[in-house]
Amino acid sequence: MPCYVGLDASKRTTNICVIDETRTILKEGVVESDPKAIVGFLRGEGRRYARVGMESWSLAPWLYAGLARAGLPIICIETRHSSAVLKAARSNKTDRNDARGIAEVMRARIYKTVHIKTVHAQQVRSLLTVRKLLRNQLVAVENAIGGTLLVFGYKQASGSRATFERRLRKLLSADAFLAGCVESLFSVWKLLVSEIESLEQRVKALANDDPVCRRLMTAPGVGPIIALTYRSALDEPLRFRRSSDVAAHLGLTPEAKQSGKRDRKGRISKRGDAAARTALVLAARTLLRRHTKASWLKQWAEQICARRGYMKALIATARRLAVILHKMWVTDSDFRWTREPA
């Protein structure tokens, strides 16, 4: 008789529940959140495991890889969907009950699977996350410096980041005490600028060495960061049956609210990978606002902008870019700047 396993993992421990087709609990326990410990708990009793379920969270890729190497039929399930199913069971919220509920979900097959990204995609995403974090900290330090100076009546003139040091030195030359206060922030600012420049070079080199990213960058508005973000978000393009499914996966399609005679299309769902969605919107903004090479896509976006407004054209262009980039990826073809004759 096949058995089903539910894993409720936390940072330190993992609750495990094993049930059979008749919903009988065969074994329960708590082990360390480590693939070897989980495999050791499940092995050795001659059971045939049909499905092993685990919710998606930060440690899931590492646990998933270890359990898959051990030959277990591990499945990573969508957290919000499983939480709603467990909540409907009306049981107390404990790790033990959650493991039992996940095992029941595996037995009944009422779950949504989550794609576990490859190691390369996880590495790229980590690099982009660190870059974004440092850029946000840089903006925070610049705002802190400006706010400190403004209290004493020193107003910073607008300018580029390259001239920031010169403009700051000019303001602080007349106040030695204030210069000492701001010097610590300025040291942090210079360190952040240096680290961000180093990361930018790594990102550009990584994109130029990747044939997929080089192909994606042939599309208008798509640079190294946008190409890497899109590539790491999709990871494996063949898991989408149609290119149009990518736009819905990234939350760029309108939400449908239908009940009875009422059928209304709302704003975009904003579900899925937020970083990839933001990157596509930035690419669409570059296509619409900056002087770029003429293309059929730019002409199409400008027509929508004139007819429906800038914001709708922006989202429509981002949605279409998501579909085009996927089609370029799966067909190994560069962007075509002109439409071919019918």
C-alpha positions as a Markdown table, in Angstrom:
| # | Residue | x | y | z |
|---|---|---|---|---|
| 1 | Met | 0.0 | 0.0 | 0.0 |
| 2 | Pro | 1.5 | 3.4 | -0.9 |
| 3 | Cys | 2.3 | 5.9 | 1.8 |
| 4 | Tyr | 2.2 | 9.6 | 1.9 |
| 5 | Val | 4.4 | 11.9 | 3.9 |
| 6 | Gly | 3.9 | 15.5 | 5.2 |
| 7 | Leu | 6.9 | 17.6 | 6.2 |
| 8 | Asp | 6.4 | 20.8 | 8.2 |
| 9 | Ala | 9.9 | 22.3 | 8.3 |
| 10 | Ser | 11.2 | 25.1 | 10.3 |
| 11 | Lys | 14.7 | 26.5 | 10.6 |
| 12 | Arg | 15.8 | 24.0 | 13.3 |
| 13 | Thr | 13.3 | 21.1 | 13.3 |
| 14 | Thr | 11.0 | 19.3 | 10.9 |
| 15 | Asn | 7.8 | 17.5 | 11.9 |
| 16 | Ile | 7.1 | 14.4 | 9.8 |
| 17 | Cys | 3.8 | 12.5 | 9.4 |
| 18 | Val | 3.4 | 9.3 | 7.4 |
| 19 | Ile | -0.1 | 8.0 | 6.5 |
| 20 | Asp | -1.5 | 5.4 | 4.2 |
| 21 | Glu | -4.5 | 5.2 | 1.8 |
| 22 | Thr | -6.9 | 4.7 | 4.7 |
| 23 | Arg | -5.6 | 7.9 | 6.5 |
| 24 | Thr | -4.1 | 5.8 | 9.2 |
| 25 | Ile | -1.1 | 7.5 | 10.8 |
| 26 | Leu | 1.8 | 5.0 | 10.5 |
| 27 | Lys | 4.6 | 7.1 | 12.0 |
| 28 | Glu | 5.2 | 10.6 | 13.4 |
| 29 | Gly | 8.2 | 12.3 | 14.7 |
| 30 | Val | 10.5 | 15.4 | 14.9 |
| 31 | Val | 14.0 | 15.5 | 13.4 |
| 32 | Glu | 16.6 | 18.1 | 12.6 |
| 33 | Ser | 15.9 | 20.2 | 9.4 |
| 34 | Asp | 18.5 | 18.3 | 7.4 |
| 35 | Pro | 18.0 | 16.1 | 4.4 |
| 36 | Lys | 20.1 | 13.3 | 5.9 |
| 37 | Ala | 18.0 | 13.3 | 9.1 |
| 38 | Ile | 14.7 | 13.2 | 7.2 |
| 39 | Val | 15.9 | 10.4 | 4.9 |
| 40 | Gly | 17.1 | 8.4 | 7.9 |
| 41 | Phe | 13.6 | 8.8 | 9.6 |
| 42 | Leu | 11.8 | 7.6 | 6.5 |
| 43 | Arg | 14.1 | 4.8 | 5.4 |
| 44 | Gly | 14.5 | 1.3 | 6.9 |
| 45 | Glu | 10.9 | 0.1 | 7.3 |
| 46 | Gly | 10.1 | -1.1 | 3.7 |
| 47 | Arg | 7.4 | 1.4 | 2.9 |
| 48 | Arg | 6.7 | 2.6 | -0.6 |
| 49 | Tyr | 6.3 | 6.4 | -0.6 |
| 50 | Ala | 4.0 | 7.7 | -3.4 |
| 51 | Arg | 4.4 | 11.4 | -2.5 |
| 52 | Val | 6.4 | 13.5 | 0.0 |
| 53 | Gly | 5.0 | 17.0 | 0.5 |
| 54 | Met | 6.7 | 20.1 | 1.8 |
| 55 | Glu | 5.7 | 23.8 | 1.7 |
| 56 | Ser | 7.7 | 26.4 | -0.2 |
| 57 | Trp | 10.0 | 28.6 | 1.9 |
| 58 | Ser | 13.6 | 29.8 | 2.2 |
| 59 | Leu | 15.1 | 26.5 | 3.1 |
| 60 | Ala | 13.0 | 24.4 | 0.7 |
| 61 | Pro | 15.5 | 24.4 | -2.3 |
| 62 | Trp | 18.2 | 22.9 | -0.1 |
| 63 | Leu | 15.9 | 20.3 | 1.5 |
| 64 | Tyr | 14.3 | 19.5 | -1.9 |
| 65 | Ala | 17.7 | 18.8 | -3.6 |
| 66 | Gly | 18.8 | 16.5 | -0.8 |
| 67 | Leu | 15.6 | 14.5 | -0.7 |
| 68 | Ala | 15.5 | 14.2 | -4.5 |
| 69 | Arg | 19.1 | 12.9 | -4.5 |
| 70 | Ala | 18.0 | 10.3 | -2.0 |
| 71 | Gly | 15.3 | 9.0 | -4.4 |
| 72 | Leu | 12.3 | 10.3 | -2.5 |
| 73 | Pro | 9.3 | 11.6 | -4.6 |
| 74 | Ile | 9.5 | 15.1 | -3.0 |
| 75 | Ile | 6.9 | 17.7 | -4.1 |
| 76 | Cys | 7.2 | 21.4 | -3.1 |
| 77 | Ile | 3.7 | 22.9 | -2.8 |
| 78 | Glu | 2.4 | 26.4 | -2.8 |
| 79 | Thr | 2.2 | 27.8 | 0.7 |
| 80 | Arg | -0.9 | 30.1 | 0.4 |
| 81 | His | -2.9 | 27.3 | -1.2 |
| 82 | Ser | -1.9 | 24.7 | 1.4 |
| 83 | Ser | -2.5 | 27.2 | 4.3 |
| 84 | Ala | -6.1 | 27.7 | 3.1 |
| 85 | Val | -6.6 | 23.9 | 2.9 |
| 86 | Leu | -5.2 | 23.4 | 6.4 |
| 87 | Lys | -7.2 | 26.3 | 7.8 |
| 88 | Ala | -10.4 | 24.6 | 6.5 |
| 89 | Ala | -9.6 | 21.5 | 8.5 |
| 90 | Arg | -10.5 | 23.6 | 11.7 |
| 91 | Ser | -7.7 | 22.0 | 13.8 |
| 92 | Asn | -5.4 | 23.7 | 16.2 |
| 93 | Lys | -2.4 | 25.4 | 14.5 |
| 94 | Thr | 0.6 | 23.3 | 15.6 |
| 95 | Asp | 3.5 | 21.9 | 13.7 |
| 96 | Arg | 2.3 | 18.4 | 14.3 |
| 97 | Asn | -1.1 | 19.1 | 12.9 |
| 98 | Asp | 0.4 | 20.9 | 9.9 |
| 99 | Ala | 2.5 | 17.9 | 9.1 |
| 100 | Arg | -0.6 | 15.7 | 9.3 |
| 101 | Gly | -2.5 | 18.1 | 7.1 |
| 102 | Ile | 0.2 | 18.2 | 4.5 |
| 103 | Ala | 0.2 | 14.4 | 4.4 |
| 104 | Glu | -3.6 | 14.5 | 3.8 |
| 105 | Val | -3.0 | 17.0 | 1.0 |
| 106 | Met | -0.6 | 14.6 | -0.6 |
| 107 | Arg | -3.0 | 11.7 | -0.3 |
| 108 | Ala | -5.9 | 13.6 | -1.8 |
| 109 | Arg | -3.7 | 15.4 | -4.4 |
| 110 | Ile | -5.2 | 18.8 | -3.6 |
| 111 | Tyr | -2.1 | 20.9 | -4.0 |
| 112 | Lys | -0.3 | 23.3 | -6.4 |
| 113 | Thr | 3.3 | 22.5 | -7.1 |
| 114 | Val | 6.0 | 25.1 | -7.0 |
| 115 | His | 9.0 | 25.0 | -9.3 |
| 116 | Ile | 12.3 | 24.7 | -7.5 |
| 117 | Lys | 14.9 | 26.7 | -9.3 |
| 118 | Thr | 18.2 | 25.4 | -10.5 |
| 119 | Val | 21.4 | 26.2 | -8.6 |
| 120 | His | 22.5 | 28.7 | -11.3 |
| 121 | Ala | 19.2 | 30.5 | -11.1 |
| 122 | Gln | 19.5 | 30.7 | -7.3 |
| 123 | Gln | 23.0 | 32.1 | -7.6 |
| 124 | Val | 21.9 | 34.8 | -10.1 |
| 125 | Arg | 19.0 | 35.7 | -8.0 |
| 126 | Ser | 21.2 | 36.0 | -4.9 |
| 127 | Leu | 23.6 | 38.3 | -6.8 |
| 128 | Leu | 20.7 | 40.5 | -8.0 |
| 129 | Thr | 19.2 | 40.6 | -4.5 |
| 130 | Val | 22.5 | 41.8 | -2.9 |
| 131 | Arg | 22.8 | 44.5 | -5.6 |
| 132 | Lys | 19.3 | 45.7 | -5.0 |
| 133 | Leu | 19.9 | 45.8 | -1.2 |
| 134 | Leu | 23.1 | 47.8 | -1.5 |
| 135 | Arg | 21.5 | 50.3 | -3.9 |
| 136 | Asn | 18.6 | 50.8 | -1.4 |
| 137 | Gln | 21.1 | 51.4 | 1.4 |
| 138 | Leu | 23.0 | 53.9 | -0.8 |
| 139 | Val | 19.8 | 55.9 | -1.3 |
| 140 | Ala | 19.1 | 55.7 | 2.4 |
| 141 | Val | 22.6 | 57.1 | 3.2 |
| 142 | Glu | 22.2 | 59.9 | 0.7 |
| 143 | Asn | 18.9 | 60.8 | 2.2 |
| 144 | Ala | 20.3 | 60.8 | 5.7 |
| 145 | Ile | 23.2 | 63.1 | 4.6 |
| 146 | Gly | 20.8 | 65.5 | 2.9 |
| 147 | Gly | 18.4 | 65.5 | 5.9 |
| 148 | Thr | 21.3 | 66.2 | 8.3 |
| 149 | Leu | 22.5 | 69.1 | 6.3 |
| 150 | Leu | 19.0 | 70.5 | 5.7 |
| 151 | Val | 18.5 | 71.0 | 9.5 |
| 152 | Phe | 21.3 | 73.6 | 9.5 |
| 153 | Gly | 20.1 | 75.3 | 6.3 |
| 154 | Tyr | 22.5 | 73.6 | 3.9 |
| 155 | Lys | 20.6 | 72.7 | 0.7 |
| 156 | Gln | 22.2 | 70.2 | -1.6 |
| 157 | Ala | 22.0 | 71.1 | -5.3 |
| 158 | Ser | 20.7 | 68.5 | -7.6 |
| 159 | Gly | 23.2 | 66.6 | -9.7 |
| 160 | Ser | 24.6 | 63.3 | -10.6 |
| 161 | Arg | 26.0 | 60.7 | -8.2 |
| 162 | Ala | 29.4 | 61.3 | -9.8 |
| 163 | Thr | 29.6 | 64.9 | -8.6 |
| 164 | Phe | 28.1 | 64.1 | -5.1 |
| 165 | Glu | 31.4 | 64.1 | -3.3 |
| 166 | Arg | 32.4 | 67.5 | -4.8 |
| 167 | Arg | 29.1 | 69.1 | -4.0 |
| 168 | Leu | 29.2 | 67.7 | -0.4 |
| 169 | Arg | 32.7 | 68.9 | 0.3 |
| 170 | Lys | 31.8 | 72.4 | -0.9 |
| 171 | Leu | 28.8 | 72.6 | 1.5 |
| 172 | Leu | 30.8 | 71.3 | 4.5 |
| 173 | Ser | 33.9 | 73.5 | 4.0 |
| 174 | Ala | 32.3 | 76.3 | 6.2 |
| 175 | Asp | 31.3 | 74.1 | 9.1 |
| 176 | Ala | 33.9 | 71.8 | 10.7 |
| 177 | Phe | 31.6 | 70.4 | 13.4 |
| 178 | Leu | 28.9 | 69.4 | 10.8 |
| 179 | Ala | 31.7 | 67.9 | 8.6 |
| 180 | Gly | 32.7 | 65.6 | 11.4 |
| 181 | Cys | 29.2 | 64.4 | 11.9 |
| 182 | Val | 28.6 | 63.7 | 8.2 |
| 183 | Glu | 32.1 | 62.2 | 7.6 |
| 184 | Ser | 31.0 | 58.7 | 9.0 |
| 185 | Leu | 28.0 | 58.6 | 6.6 |
| 186 | Phe | 30.2 | 59.8 | 3.8 |
| 187 | Ser | 32.7 | 56.9 | 4.4 |
| 188 | Val | 29.8 | 54.4 | 4.3 |
| 189 | Trp | 28.6 | 56.1 | 1.1 |
| 190 | Lys | 32.0 | 55.7 | -0.6 |
| 191 | Leu | 32.1 | 52.0 | 0.4 |
| 192 | Leu | 28.7 | 51.3 | -0.9 |
| 193 | Val | 29.5 | 53.0 | -4.2 |
| 194 | Ser | 32.6 | 50.9 | -4.6 |
| 195 | Glu | 30.8 | 47.6 | -3.8 |
| 196 | Ile | 27.9 | 48.5 | -6.2 |
| 197 | Glu | 30.3 | 49.2 | -9.0 |
| 198 | Ser | 32.0 | 45.8 | -8.4 |
| 199 | Leu | 28.6 | 44.0 | -8.5 |
| 200 | Glu | 27.6 | 45.9 | -11.6 |
| 201 | Gln | 30.7 | 44.6 | -13.4 |
| 202 | Arg | 30.0 | 41.0 | -12.2 |
| 203 | Val | 26.4 | 41.3 | -13.5 |
| 204 | Lys | 27.5 | 42.6 | -16.9 |
| 205 | Ala | 30.1 | 39.9 | -17.2 |
| 206 | Leu | 27.6 | 37.2 | -16.2 |
| 207 | Ala | 25.0 | 38.4 | -18.7 |
| 208 | Asn | 27.6 | 38.6 | -21.6 |
| 209 | Asp | 28.8 | 35.1 | -20.9 |
| 210 | Asp | 25.3 | 33.6 | -21.0 |
| 211 | Pro | 24.0 | 32.9 | -24.5 |
| 212 | Val | 20.4 | 33.1 | -23.4 |
| 213 | Cys | 20.9 | 36.6 | -21.9 |
| 214 | Arg | 22.7 | 37.8 | -25.0 |
| 215 | Arg | 19.7 | 36.7 | -27.0 |
| 216 | Leu | 17.3 | 38.4 | -24.7 |
| 217 | Met | 19.3 | 41.6 | -24.8 |
| 218 | Thr | 18.6 | 41.9 | -28.5 |
| 219 | Ala | 15.1 | 43.0 | -27.6 |
| 220 | Pro | 14.5 | 46.8 | -27.1 |
| 221 | Gly | 14.8 | 48.1 | -23.5 |
| 222 | Val | 16.3 | 44.8 | -22.2 |
| 223 | Gly | 19.8 | 45.2 | -20.6 |
| 224 | Pro | 22.0 | 42.9 | -18.6 |
| 225 | Ile | 20.0 | 43.2 | -15.3 |
| 226 | Ile | 16.6 | 42.8 | -16.9 |
| 227 | Ala | 17.8 | 39.8 | -18.9 |
| 228 | Leu | 19.3 | 38.1 | -15.9 |
| 229 | Thr | 16.2 | 38.8 | -13.7 |
| 230 | Tyr | 13.9 | 37.4 | -16.4 |
| 231 | Arg | 16.1 | 34.4 | -17.0 |
| 232 | Ser | 16.4 | 33.5 | -13.3 |
| 233 | Ala | 12.7 | 34.0 | -12.8 |
| 234 | Leu | 11.6 | 31.5 | -15.5 |
| 235 | Asp | 14.7 | 29.2 | -15.1 |
| 236 | Glu | 13.3 | 26.5 | -17.3 |
| 237 | Pro | 11.2 | 27.9 | -20.2 |
| 238 | Leu | 9.7 | 24.6 | -21.3 |
| 239 | Arg | 7.7 | 24.3 | -18.1 |
| 240 | Phe | 5.3 | 26.8 | -19.8 |
| 241 | Arg | 3.1 | 25.2 | -22.5 |
| 242 | Arg | 2.4 | 28.5 | -24.2 |
| 243 | Ser | 4.4 | 31.8 | -24.2 |
| 244 | Ser | 1.2 | 33.6 | -23.2 |
| 245 | Asp | 1.2 | 31.8 | -19.9 |
| 246 | Val | 4.4 | 33.6 | -18.8 |
| 247 | Ala | 2.5 | 37.0 | -18.5 |
| 248 | Ala | -0.1 | 35.4 | -16.2 |
| 249 | His | 2.7 | 33.7 | -14.2 |
| 250 | Leu | 4.4 | 37.0 | -13.6 |
| 251 | Gly | 1.2 | 38.7 | -12.5 |
| 252 | Leu | 0.8 | 41.0 | -15.6 |
| 253 | Thr | -2.7 | 39.9 | -16.6 |
| 254 | Pro | -5.9 | 41.4 | -15.2 |
| 255 | Glu | -7.8 | 39.7 | -12.4 |
| 256 | Ala | -11.2 | 38.4 | -13.3 |
| 257 | Lys | -14.0 | 38.9 | -10.8 |
| 258 | Gln | -17.1 | 37.1 | -12.1 |
| 259 | Ser | -20.2 | 36.1 | -10.1 |
| 260 | Gly | -23.5 | 35.6 | -11.7 |
| 261 | Lys | -24.2 | 38.3 | -14.2 |
| 262 | Arg | -21.3 | 40.4 | -13.0 |
| 263 | Asp | -18.1 | 39.9 | -14.9 |
| 264 | Arg | -15.5 | 42.6 | -14.3 |
| 265 | Lys | -11.8 | 42.7 | -15.2 |
| 266 | Gly | -9.7 | 44.3 | -12.5 |
| 267 | Arg | -6.2 | 45.5 | -12.3 |
| 268 | Ile | -3.2 | 43.2 | -12.9 |
| 269 | Ser | -2.9 | 40.4 | -10.3 |
| 270 | Lys | 0.7 | 41.2 | -9.3 |
| 271 | Arg | 1.2 | 37.6 | -8.4 |
| 272 | Gly | 4.4 | 35.7 | -9.1 |
| 273 | Asp | 7.9 | 37.0 | -9.3 |
| 274 | Ala | 7.8 | 40.7 | -8.3 |
| 275 | Ala | 11.4 | 41.3 | -9.4 |
| 276 | Ala | 10.8 | 40.0 | -12.9 |
| 277 | Arg | 7.6 | 42.0 | -13.2 |
| 278 | Thr | 9.3 | 45.2 | -12.1 |
| 279 | Ala | 12.2 | 44.5 | -14.6 |
| 280 | Leu | 9.7 | 44.1 | -17.5 |
| 281 | Val | 7.9 | 47.3 | -16.5 |
| 282 | Leu | 11.3 | 49.2 | -16.5 |
| 283 | Ala | 12.1 | 47.7 | -20.0 |
| 284 | Ala | 8.7 | 48.9 | -21.2 |
| 285 | Arg | 9.3 | 52.4 | -19.7 |
| 286 | Thr | 12.6 | 52.6 | -21.6 |
| 287 | Leu | 10.9 | 51.6 | -24.8 |
| 288 | Leu | 8.2 | 54.2 | -24.4 |
| 289 | Arg | 10.1 | 57.2 | -23.0 |
| 290 | Arg | 13.7 | 57.0 | -24.3 |
| 291 | His | 14.9 | 57.5 | -27.8 |
| 292 | Thr | 15.4 | 53.9 | -28.9 |
| 293 | Lys | 15.7 | 52.2 | -32.3 |
| 294 | Ala | 12.5 | 52.2 | -34.3 |
| 295 | Ser | 10.7 | 48.8 | -34.1 |
| 296 | Trp | 7.2 | 47.4 | -34.6 |
| 297 | Leu | 6.9 | 46.9 | -30.8 |
| 298 | Lys | 7.7 | 50.6 | -30.2 |
| 299 | Gln | 5.1 | 51.6 | -32.8 |
| 300 | Trp | 2.5 | 49.3 | -31.3 |
| 301 | Ala | 3.2 | 50.7 | -27.7 |
| 302 | Glu | 2.9 | 54.3 | -28.9 |
| 303 | Gln | -0.4 | 53.5 | -30.6 |
| 304 | Ile | -1.8 | 52.1 | -27.3 |
| 305 | Cys | -0.4 | 55.1 | -25.4 |
| 306 | Ala | -2.2 | 57.5 | -27.7 |
| 307 | Arg | -5.4 | 55.6 | -27.5 |
| 308 | Arg | -5.6 | 54.4 | -23.9 |
| 309 | Gly | -3.0 | 56.4 | -21.9 |
| 310 | Tyr | 0.6 | 56.0 | -20.7 |
| 311 | Met | 0.0 | 53.6 | -17.8 |
| 312 | Lys | -2.1 | 51.1 | -19.8 |
| 313 | Ala | 0.4 | 51.2 | -22.6 |
| 314 | Leu | 3.2 | 50.6 | -20.0 |
| 315 | Ile | 1.6 | 47.5 | -18.6 |
| 316 | Ala | 0.5 | 46.2 | -22.0 |
| 317 | Thr | 4.1 | 46.6 | -23.3 |
| 318 | Ala | 5.5 | 44.8 | -20.3 |
| 319 | Arg | 3.0 | 42.0 | -20.8 |
| 320 | Arg | 3.9 | 41.6 | -24.4 |
| 321 | Leu | 7.6 | 41.7 | -23.7 |
| 322 | Ala | 7.2 | 38.8 | -21.3 |
| 323 | Val | 5.6 | 36.8 | -24.1 |
| 324 | Ile | 8.1 | 37.8 | -26.7 |
| 325 | Leu | 11.2 | 37.1 | -24.6 |
| 326 | His | 9.9 | 33.6 | -23.8 |
| 327 | Lys | 9.2 | 32.9 | -27.5 |
| 328 | Met | 12.8 | 34.1 | -28.4 |
| 329 | Trp | 14.2 | 31.8 | -25.7 |
| 330 | Val | 12.4 | 28.6 | -26.7 |
| 331 | Thr | 12.9 | 29.2 | -30.5 |
| 332 | Asp | 16.6 | 30.3 | -30.2 |
| 333 | Ser | 15.9 | 33.4 | -32.3 |
| 334 | Asp | 16.8 | 37.1 | -31.8 |
| 335 | Phe | 14.3 | 39.9 | -31.7 |
| 336 | Arg | 12.9 | 40.9 | -35.1 |
| 337 | Trp | 12.8 | 44.7 | -35.4 |
| 338 | Thr | 10.4 | 44.6 | -38.4 |
| 339 | Arg | 7.3 | 42.4 | -38.9 |
| 340 | Glu | 7.7 | 39.9 | -41.6 |
| 341 | Pro | 5.1 | 40.1 | -44.5 |
| 342 | Ala | 2.1 | 37.8 | -44.1 |
